Amino acid sequence: MAKTKTNHTGVDVVDFINSYVDNEQKRNDSFRLIELIQEWSGFEPKMWGPTIIGFGNYHYKYASGHEGDAPILGFSPRKAAFSLYVYSGTEKSEKLLANLGKFKMGKACIYIKKLSDIDTSVLQELCLESIVYLNEHYECACRKN
């Protein structure tokens, strides 16, 4: 069975952003996302793998037997766009996407160019919906809302 690559690292989040993100706007947006997601989740940011900033954690186990831990919410300030790991695929989440703003959707990831392209109040609702979903379906260190 393949070992999960996305685990906690000891890397400092601020050091990561300052060394990895070479665009001032993306750096500012990264620090703002940290403030927002930390407030919404109640968890401190931690590095997961080489480029993901995660908040909290939950344990998953698939029918295949593969299991591991993942952040409850997270993002990565990648070169092309931010990858936001805040989507749970619920009916409510689907409806919220209509008002999020300018983004592209991956399988379970939302891609944005900059924070000003989206409505952060809708992002907050997506984050809170994901916390509720994960708390209901997994062993989760989720904030009780």
C-alpha positions, 0 to 999 in steps of 0.5 A: 500500500502506498504511503501517504505523502501529505503529512505534517512537517516541521516547517514553519508556515511563515518561513514557507510563504516567505521563501516559496511565494515570489509574488507580493500579492500572492504572499499578502493573500496567503497571510490573509487566508491564514488569518481567515481560515484560522478564525473560521476553523479554530486551528493553527496553521501547519505545513502538510507535505511540502506546499499545503498549509492545513488547519486541524486534521481528520482521519479517513479510511477508504473501502480499499483499506487505504487510510491516513490523516488530512487537514480539515481545511487547507490551501496551497499558494501554487505558482499558477493559482491558489489551491483551496482544500475547503470543499465537501461536495454537499448540496449546500456546498454546490449551491454556495459555489454559484456565488463564490466568484471567479474560480475553477473547480478540480475534483475536490479543489477550488482554484483561484488566482487571487483572493479579491476574485472571490467573496470571502463570506461565501468562502467562509460558508464553504469552510464551515460546511466542510467542517460540519461534513467532516465532523459527521463522516470521519474521526475528526478534530473539528471545531464544534459549531 
